[in-house]
């Protein structure tokens, strides 16, 4: 058998596939999020966000509005809009109306912001989790 012939299929342990990653953060009502807190990791250029999950384990309780948003810039909401996070109610939210859909053109840091109105909040905890597919090398 010839040994200098390329195989017709990639090897079983080939890394010719993309990788799935996650970025997550736990935020609290008193984390000073007004200016937008960067999450601890960034999406690589070419990544595609496949799922966003927000788990509100303690409802945010500001007097009037509880706009928990995530954007690609401080204060932005192109990754999660306030109407999608519904931070004032407990539960699991799966926002899917982001405007930053599709392949990301550049490395992108997600920023979490919370700018409540009305009486000051005294409670609120949420976990924000992004799953994404990294670009193939």
Secondary structure, DSSP 8 states (H G I E B T S, - for coil): --SSS--SS--TT---S--EEEEEEEEETTS--TT-EEEEEEE-TT-EEEEEEEEEEE----SSB--EEEESSTT--SSB-HHHH-TTS-EEE-----SS-SB-SS-EEEEEEE--BSS-----EEEEEEEEE----
